[in-house]
Amino acid sequence: MAILVDLQRITLRGADRPILEDLSLTISSGDRVGVVGINGTGKSALLSIIAGTLAPDGGDVRRGRDTRVAFLAQEPHLPDASVRDALGTGWQVDAALDRLDMFSFVDAATSSLSGGQRKRVALARLFAEPADLLILDEPTNHLDLNAIRWLEQQILDFRGGVVLVSHDRYLLDQVTTRMVEIDRGRAYTHAGGYANLLEAQAEREAQAASAEQVRRNLARTELAWLRRGVKARSTKPQARIDSAHRLLSQRADAPARAGTLDLSSQTPRLGTTVIKAHRVSFGYRETALLHDVDVDLGPGDRVGIVGPNGAGKSTLLHLLGQQLIPSSGTVKHGPTVVTSFFEQRGPDVDPVATVQELVAGPRGAPGSPADVALMKRFWFSGSLPATKAGELSGGERRRLQLLLTLARRPNVLFLDEPTNDLDLETIRLVEDFLSEWPGTLVVASHDRTFLSRTTDRLLEVRASGEVAEVAGGIDAWIARSAQAPVPSANATTDVPRGRALRDAEKEMTRLERRKQNLTEKLLETSNLEDQTRLGGELDTVLRDLHAAETRWLAFFE
């Protein structure tokens, strides 16, 4: 395996603390490395160092000769042009756009695209260009489940190295060969996927607890020895006294976040009637989106919503929450229902207002003891309560949004893509809270693990505008979708056609690799016989590739 990037003893300093300390990591072709850690630990900074867009404060970065790096940032940059001009032509580009449901946007200006659409276009560009090392920062944000499955397959088929930061635990378990956990500047490397990481974390915590217990036992012994009278102490060796004091002054490492995320709240009791939607239809202007939707939600229901991007998942949430008026049909709430929304687009708050002002609300006094206690439970301590909302990081803004959503004391909670920009520790704690929260939950998410742990019913919003219950919930949905071919945006439900389309793409990929290999050999040799032989092979491959591309294009005519 060729070494692509080698980091040795990397350090990176922030304004008030070290971000990375003495970090070493080697990435070779075939490696698929997942990077995790709480928000602000330096995951994105590490990716930028690997990509070469950020210089560390110390340490060495060595790169393989002619290593080609493709980098997908959380907020990708696209040229100000049409999607077609930004990406160019070729079957790889069109195949990626088709799989990401962006084929119909090829003539749109990149400046007119939403954040999710820009991410998908950037992904199409990433996989269409030759590269030896892929660096992906939260690649699943704004992707639906079908697009995530496509991304999984692309990563698994890629022969170079891959480094990705993701909160999608299912994706990490499916594709990674190593996990790197960043915790307070230090990096811990574990073989395998996310499940192996959790086992290693538990073992590390057990070892730390055991070491702390040993230290405490030794400290008690040394303290008893020191207390044997001042006169007796004067005859004791000074080195032993100094050692005892050092042992007594030691403390176990503080957790990365103080305390746990206490999300307990007094939830108003729900009656037997919660939400009933009957024959609901909705559309924007003349475009029908949902039609004849029937949904009945009872107290304590846990409902997940899935479907392709643009099908109407967010619209269904807002219809059920009575934030949109249906074109036809009715949505009725029970008399005790108190709703609260966690919006996909992030918190809609005054950017110059401080965290404590937002928590207090228009009628409260900022900094009250109750508010301070509440903010600490959401890890808003130190200088953060006085920080303006516009100065918070993406993860901090989402955590503030969660705080404000639950501070309303709802008994019906609507969550729209709640895991975007949250770190894995926060996501796990939110899952724990929701597992015991007594209210009714409705969540639209692409995070399969989150849906599996928080919901027991699943509604599928189909491209046809229908909403149907999925028997068996998210686990059955995952099992079925894993057996089905990745659908094309323009494909019919014909399974043989989908399989033939995938086979055609695999054949073109094989021929592209063969073409590249022959071209490199031609450039390296000066032997006339070898040039003649390789040139003939290259001509044959080019003819086969042209024929394969023609067959592939026929699927879209």
C-alpha atoms as one frame of an Amber mdcrd trajectory, in Angstrom:
protein
   0.000   0.000   0.000   1.269   3.443  -0.933   1.537   6.016   1.844  -0.555
   9.059   0.905  -0.123  11.348   3.933   2.000  10.911   7.044   1.459  13.188
  10.062   4.079  13.099  12.797   3.676  14.828  16.180   1.278  17.476  14.871
   0.334  20.339  17.190  -2.229  23.078  16.622  -2.893  25.825  19.139  -6.108
  27.768  19.600  -6.607  31.140  21.265  -6.819  29.751  24.798  -5.968  26.058
  24.567  -4.218  23.467  22.404  -6.523  21.992  19.761  -4.261  19.112  18.680
  -1.267  17.830  20.632   1.428  15.413  19.480  -0.894  13.754  16.938   0.550
  11.158  14.573  -1.442   9.503  11.807  -0.470   7.668   8.616  -2.983   7.280
   5.779  -2.321   4.770   2.999  -4.245   3.685  -0.061  -7.097   1.421   0.999
  -7.459   3.075   4.411 -10.894   4.392   5.337 -10.477   6.454   8.476 -13.395
   7.889  10.455 -12.754  10.893  12.719 -15.031  11.647  15.694 -15.044  13.927
  18.737 -17.254  16.522  20.378 -17.803  19.866  18.655 -14.775  22.126  18.869
 -12.166  19.398  19.385 -10.474  20.011  16.031 -11.963  17.432  13.645 -12.357
  19.852  10.740  -8.936  21.361  11.531  -7.369  17.900  11.273  -9.016  17.352
   7.888  -7.717  20.716   6.672  -4.181  19.800   7.779  -4.411  16.467   5.934
  -5.738  18.271   2.843  -2.953  20.845   3.002  -5.231  23.867   3.392  -4.121
  24.512   7.003  -0.558  24.536   8.328  -0.019  23.081  11.825   1.915  24.989
  14.480   4.320  22.090  14.940   5.171  18.641  13.650   5.811  17.218  10.180
   3.414  16.553   7.297   4.765  14.317   4.543   2.815  13.569   1.380   3.200
  10.798  -1.147   4.625  11.798  -4.496   1.943  13.126  -6.879  -0.832  12.310
  -4.377  -4.089  13.807  -5.659  -6.382  15.033  -2.885 -10.120  15.731  -3.209
 -11.611  17.666  -0.271 -15.319  18.086   0.525 -15.722  20.811   3.158 -18.817
  21.136   5.366 -19.736  24.257   3.401 -18.410  23.447  -0.084 -17.336  26.193
  -2.492 -18.679  26.060  -6.035 -17.766  28.365  -8.932 -20.352  30.986  -9.854
 -21.682  29.242 -12.956 -24.290  26.747 -14.037 -24.118  23.271 -12.514 -23.051
  21.866 -15.893 -20.278  24.443 -16.317 -19.127  23.899 -12.727 -18.884  20.128
 -13.146 -18.117  19.615 -16.815 -19.308  16.670 -18.889 -18.797  12.932 -18.792
 -20.699   9.883 -17.751 -19.223   9.948 -14.230 -20.623  13.445 -13.661 -24.049
  12.553 -15.056 -24.185   9.284 -13.116 -23.370  11.036  -9.840 -25.909  13.813
 -10.472 -28.523  11.216 -11.315 -27.875   9.202  -8.148 -27.970  12.393  -6.054
 -31.260  13.512  -7.619 -29.651  16.606  -9.169 -29.799  15.702 -12.866 -32.684
  18.104 -13.477 -30.599  21.000 -12.084 -27.753  20.872 -14.623 -28.775  24.223
 -16.144 -29.400  25.961 -12.791 -26.966  28.564 -11.455 -24.969  27.338  -8.483
 -25.834  30.576  -6.665 -29.537  29.632  -6.777 -29.065  26.244  -5.093 -29.940
  25.494  -1.488 -27.267  24.366   0.961 -28.271  20.728   0.500 -28.244  21.010
  -3.284 -24.790  22.621  -3.215 -23.526  19.741  -1.072 -24.847  17.187  -3.562
 -23.318  18.993  -6.541 -19.988  19.147  -4.685 -20.216  15.390  -4.030 -20.875
  14.737  -7.723 -17.767  16.757  -8.611 -15.703  14.975  -5.955 -16.355  11.473
  -7.279 -16.159  12.463 -10.959 -12.546  13.676 -10.695  -9.557  11.307 -10.312
  -8.094  11.301  -6.802  -5.897   9.202  -4.542  -7.214  10.555  -1.229 -10.786
  11.629  -0.428 -11.363  13.909   2.561 -15.026  14.272   3.533 -16.346  16.609
   6.247 -19.908  15.614   7.253 -20.775  14.312   3.763 -24.235  12.962   4.718
 -25.699  16.318   5.784 -28.677  17.133   3.532 -28.630  13.704   1.851 -31.629
  11.397   1.855 -31.268   7.684   2.599 -30.931   6.650  -1.043 -28.162   9.189
  -1.622 -26.382   8.021   1.547 -26.494   4.443   0.286 -24.935   5.654  -2.971
 -22.231   7.458  -0.977 -21.509   4.299   1.039 -20.992   2.314  -2.142 -18.747
   4.985  -3.658 -16.528   4.956  -0.570 -16.396   1.147  -0.472 -15.483   0.967
  -4.180 -12.808   3.679  -3.947  -9.321   2.187  -4.129  -7.444   5.125  -2.621
  -7.565   6.429   0.943 -10.584   8.023   2.614 -10.754  10.235   5.703 -14.188
  11.351   6.860 -15.780  13.205   9.731 -19.373  12.107  10.228 -22.058  11.840
  12.884 -23.717   9.034  10.879 -22.842   6.008  12.986 -24.351   3.554  10.514
 -22.151   4.945   7.734 -19.057   4.819   9.960 -19.726   1.186  10.843 -20.282
   0.269   7.194 -17.232   1.865   5.589 -14.402   2.563   8.056 -11.364   0.400
   8.709 -10.023   2.663  11.496 -11.493   5.241  13.847  -9.659   8.273  15.233
 -11.206   9.844  18.334 -10.024  13.346  19.249 -10.439  14.124  22.939  -8.966
  17.296  24.495  -6.174  17.540  21.968  -5.177  13.892  22.134  -5.942  11.345
  19.439  -6.894   7.715  20.101  -6.838   5.305  17.164  -8.941   2.130  17.081
  -9.197  -0.594  14.450 -12.625  -1.215  12.940 -15.766   0.888  12.857 -17.915
   2.815  15.295 -18.879  -0.225  17.390 -15.183  -0.963  18.015 -14.694   2.670
  19.028 -17.418   2.405  21.684 -15.819  -0.749  23.094 -12.419   0.960  23.236
 -13.931   4.034  24.918 -15.557   1.873  27.591 -12.283   0.026  28.201 -10.339
   3.298  28.415 -12.830   4.727  30.907 -12.632   1.533  33.005  -8.825   1.702
  33.016  -8.930   5.383  34.020 -11.355   4.590  36.855  -9.136   1.746  38.021
  -6.021   3.958  37.921  -7.833   6.677  39.869  -8.885   4.150  42.526  -5.255
   3.003  42.868  -4.162   6.654  43.181  -6.745   7.296  45.897  -5.662   4.226
  47.868  -2.018   5.330  47.654  -3.004   8.866  48.585  -4.807   7.639  51.728
  -1.697   5.652  52.734   0.596   8.634  52.156  -1.751  10.990  54.008  -1.760
   8.678  57.042   2.043   8.572  56.888   2.305  12.377  56.752  -0.052  12.778
  59.711   2.133  10.815  62.148   3.051  13.972  64.019   5.046  17.043  63.115
   8.055  15.878  65.174   8.150  12.502  63.457   7.767  14.219  60.088  10.991
  16.166  60.625  12.936  12.908  60.458  11.259  11.740  57.248  13.078  11.919
  53.895  12.172  15.155  52.052  11.918  13.280  48.734   9.218  11.012  50.217
   7.344  14.057  51.561   7.476  15.802  48.176   6.285  12.625  46.423   3.368
  12.308  48.834   2.293  15.909  48.240   2.426  15.414  44.461   0.278  12.285
  44.747  -2.278  14.097  46.907  -2.461  17.034  44.494  -3.172  14.836  41.455
  -6.680  14.591  40.108  -8.312  12.431  37.472  -8.741  14.086  34.082 -11.845
  16.234  33.988 -14.425  15.096  31.434 -14.453  16.937  28.119 -17.824  18.335
  29.186 -18.803  18.883  32.773 -21.770  16.812  33.854 -24.341  15.227  31.586
 -26.875  16.788  29.311 -29.866  16.914  31.656 -32.893  17.333  29.424 -35.524
  16.493  32.002 -38.534  18.778  31.873 -42.048  18.927  33.212 -44.107  17.838
  30.247 -47.821  18.710  30.231 -49.946  15.569  30.262 -51.478  14.489  26.955
 -55.059  13.410  26.528 -56.201  10.478  24.409 -56.498  12.691  21.298 -53.218
  14.140  20.032 -53.119  14.798  16.250 -55.415  13.562  13.493 -54.851  14.376
   9.819 -57.658  13.346   7.450 -57.353  13.385   3.647 -54.817  16.194   3.756
 -53.425  17.559   0.495 -50.921  20.352  -0.053 -49.034  21.997  -2.898 -46.988
  25.062  -3.722 -48.567  27.221  -6.433 -49.677  24.691  -9.067 -47.336  21.891
  -7.955 -49.022  19.161  -5.917 -46.756  17.812  -3.173 -48.867  15.693  -0.800
 -52.340  14.302  -1.340 -54.922  12.329   0.636 -52.706  11.933   3.719 -54.191
  10.209   6.760 -52.148  10.216   9.986 -53.324   9.449  13.514 -50.916  10.198
  16.376 -51.612   9.106  19.920 -49.983   9.877  23.289 -46.427   8.595  23.496
 -46.165   7.729  19.788 -42.654   7.726  18.301 -42.907   8.324  14.559 -40.068
   8.617  12.037 -40.521  10.142   8.585 -38.358   9.140   5.607 -38.411   9.801
   1.892 -36.352  11.294  -0.934 -35.243  14.913  -0.837 -37.991  17.221  -2.030
 -40.772  14.694  -1.458 -42.327  16.755   1.345 -41.013  15.451   4.681 -40.600
  18.932   6.206 -43.929  19.981   4.722 -45.641  17.021   6.395 -44.098  17.997
   9.748 -45.404  21.554   9.439 -48.855  20.391   8.350 -49.108  18.076  11.362
 -47.887  20.900  13.603 -50.487  23.303  12.119 -47.766  25.626  10.889 -49.068
  25.180   7.340 -52.692  25.200   6.225 -53.578  22.233   3.984 -55.016  22.842
   0.516 -57.721  20.359   1.438 -58.472  18.043   4.322 -58.175  18.692   8.063
 -55.534  18.531  10.807 -56.919  18.523  14.361 -55.020  18.794  17.659 -56.210
  17.580  21.038 -57.042  20.263  23.640 -53.917  19.548  25.752 -51.377  19.550
  22.899 -48.361  21.861  23.264 -46.046  21.676  20.247 -42.451  22.722  19.699
 -40.333  22.563  16.522 -36.658  21.842  15.985 -36.173  23.212  12.469 -33.757
  21.816   9.901 -32.572  25.252   8.835 -31.234  26.065  12.322 -32.344  28.522
  14.975 -34.110  31.649  13.764 -32.814  33.983  16.482 -31.458  37.508  16.788
 -27.710  37.139  16.018 -26.770  40.012  18.372 -28.738  38.591  21.310 -26.712
  36.664  23.866 -27.439  33.094  24.857 -28.717  34.143  28.294 -31.014  36.781
  26.740 -32.522  34.200  24.380 -33.013  31.677  27.190 -34.693  34.310  29.379
 -37.053  35.332  26.577 -38.676  38.750  26.098 -40.259  38.741  29.566 -37.494
  37.184  31.628 -34.424  38.565  33.377 -31.172  37.310  31.793 -28.899  35.425
  34.151 -31.501  34.279  36.658 -30.442  31.291  38.817 -32.937  29.023  37.071
 -31.656  30.051  33.628 -28.023  29.628  34.684 -28.770  26.091  35.870 -30.591
  25.330  32.616 -27.744  26.671  30.474 -25.174  24.609  32.380 -27.200  21.490
  31.643 -26.734  22.260  27.946 -23.008  22.950  28.418 -23.400  26.711  28.138
 -21.053  27.799  30.910 -18.023  30.039  31.337 -18.159  32.835  28.770 -20.764
  31.149  26.530 -23.924  32.572  28.236 -22.712  36.100  27.411 -21.769  35.137
  23.834 -23.870  36.522  20.995 -25.803  33.927  19.027 -24.132  34.998  15.783
 -20.699  34.177  17.232 -21.521  30.581  18.193 -20.137  27.637  16.234 -22.493
  25.502  14.149 -22.685  22.812  16.830 -23.242  25.393  19.583 -26.068  27.014
  17.618 -27.755  23.653  17.190 -27.354  22.941  20.914 -28.877  26.341  21.691
 -31.713  25.512  19.335 -32.319  22.269  21.216 -32.283  24.139  24.532 -34.833
  26.712  23.301 -37.024  24.009  21.742 -37.322  21.995  24.952 -37.514  25.058
  27.213 -41.050  25.575  25.878 -42.086  22.417  27.763 -43.847  20.724  24.819
 -45.678  17.450  24.955 -45.525  17.011  21.158 -42.070  17.474  19.667 -41.316
  17.866  15.945 -37.674  17.340  14.938 -36.510  18.084  11.382 -33.049  16.597
  10.707 -32.010  17.084  14.353 -28.602  15.397  14.109 -27.089  17.806  11.572
 -24.091  19.627  13.132 -24.431  17.830  16.483 -21.507  15.747  17.709 -21.984
  12.068  18.511 -21.888  12.560  22.281 -24.749  15.064  22.126 -26.722  12.840
  19.747 -26.412   9.836  22.079 -27.554  11.885  25.060 -30.525  13.280  23.126
 -31.441   9.690  22.214 -31.295   8.712  25.895 -33.555  11.639  26.787 -36.099
  10.837  24.065 -36.234   7.186  25.128 -37.764   8.288  28.462 -39.535  11.493
  27.425 -43.285  10.915  27.876 -44.541  13.093  25.004 -45.286  12.335  21.355
 -42.339  12.541  18.945 -42.354  13.095  15.179 -38.911  13.167  13.555 -37.754
  13.490   9.950 -34.164  12.304   9.656 -31.670  10.614   7.379 -29.759   9.284
  10.415 -30.658   5.607  10.454 -29.191   4.904  13.893 -31.045   7.870  15.417
 -34.341   6.718  13.888 -33.757   3.153  15.062 -33.148   4.304  18.652 -35.908
   6.899  18.954 -38.859   5.703  16.827 -41.087   2.648  16.630 -43.294   3.694
  13.700 -42.153   4.811  10.258 -43.968   6.868   7.626 -42.610   7.030   4.085
 -43.287  10.141   2.015 -43.189   8.970  -1.578 -42.334  10.971  -4.679 -45.928
  10.391  -5.822 -47.236  12.478  -2.896 -48.560   9.523  -0.921 -47.680   8.877
   2.722 -47.623   5.225   3.775 -46.834   3.361   6.962 -43.719   1.152   6.686
 -44.267  -2.233   8.305 -41.457  -3.115  10.705 -40.189   0.438  11.204 -36.761
   1.781  10.300 -34.938  -1.531  10.859 -37.141  -3.273   8.299 -36.735  -0.275
   5.965 -32.926  -0.522   6.209 -32.980  -4.280   5.624 -35.171  -3.918   2.519
 -33.276  -0.964   1.090 -29.942  -2.742   1.537 -31.173  -5.528  -0.747 -32.524
  -3.195  -3.431 -30.437  -1.439  -6.103 -29.751   2.240  -5.558 -32.551   3.939
  -7.501 -31.978   6.479 -10.237 -33.815   9.789 -10.225 -35.109   8.988 -13.709
 -35.360   5.244 -13.262 -38.543   3.251 -13.183 -39.202   0.668 -10.488 -37.965
  -2.027 -12.876 -35.358  -3.934 -10.826 -33.577  -5.555 -13.833 -33.170  -2.092
 -15.376 -31.613  -0.740 -12.182 -29.207  -3.678 -12.034 -28.251  -3.228 -15.693
 -27.595   0.452 -15.076 -25.249  -0.342 -12.181 -23.470  -3.018 -14.246 -22.921
  -0.509 -17.050 -21.406   1.980 -14.634 -19.101  -0.655 -13.153 -17.927  -1.584
 -16.659 -17.178   2.064 -17.480 -15.291   2.473 -14.215 -13.194  -0.605 -15.007
 -12.401   0.699 -18.492 -11.540   4.168 -17.155  -9.029   2.622 -14.766  -7.578
   0.519 -17.575  -7.279   3.611 -19.792  -5.479   5.531 -17.050  -3.102   2.634
 -16.372  -2.189   2.242 -20.053  -1.705   5.990 -20.490   0.700   6.117 -17.532
   2.693   3.161 -18.922   2.945   4.832 -22.336   4.337   7.985 -20.742   6.898
   6.014 -18.755   8.382   3.883 -21.570  10.682   4.881 -24.423  10.791   1.378
 -25.945   9.232   1.441 -29.423   7.828  -2.114 -29.221   6.222  -1.419 -25.855
   4.774   1.837 -27.182   3.241   0.046 -30.178   1.765  -2.722 -28.013   0.403
  -0.364 -25.351  -0.973   1.998 -27.982  -2.929  -0.851 -29.595  -4.337  -1.896
 -26.208  -5.298   1.709 -25.465  -7.146   2.026 -28.784  -9.162  -1.091 -27.940
 -10.009   0.201 -24.460 -11.099   3.583 -25.862 -13.444   1.858 -28.339 -14.892
  -0.329 -25.578 -15.312   2.705 -23.316 -17.125   4.643 -26.035 -19.478   1.694
 -26.611 -20.125   1.357 -22.870 -20.903   5.076 -22.555 -23.320   4.807 -25.479
 -25.133   1.920 -23.779 -25.253   3.877 -20.509 -26.705   6.972 -22.200 -29.441
   4.826 -23.746 -30.930   4.330 -20.251 -31.836   8.018 -20.148 -33.326   8.413
 -23.626
